[in-house]
Amino acid sequence: MSQSDKNRRRITVEINNRSYTIIGQEEPHHIRMVSSLVDQKMREIHEANPSLDTAKLAVLTAVNTMNEYIKLKEECTELMNYIDKIEKEDDN
């Protein structure tokens, strides 16, 4: 058994009233937090669109989550560029 296999954890979580077993190397509290955020986002979208079936709800959740991720990544890049600029100015 490889070292990465030894570090794998199995955590059962509930998302959208269904149980899922997540297998990964992250700490259990992290997996539970991520699962909780996914569940929360699905509930928000379902409240706004109660007629969506589970597959469409999952896709919209993924699209919304990826949109938020990309915006945060762009914001992080802008901040890192700003910090680099300030550090270069300080060096001069």
Beta strands, then each sheet from edge to edge (+ up, - down):
strand 1: 9-15
strand 2: 18-24
sheet 1: 1+ 2-
end
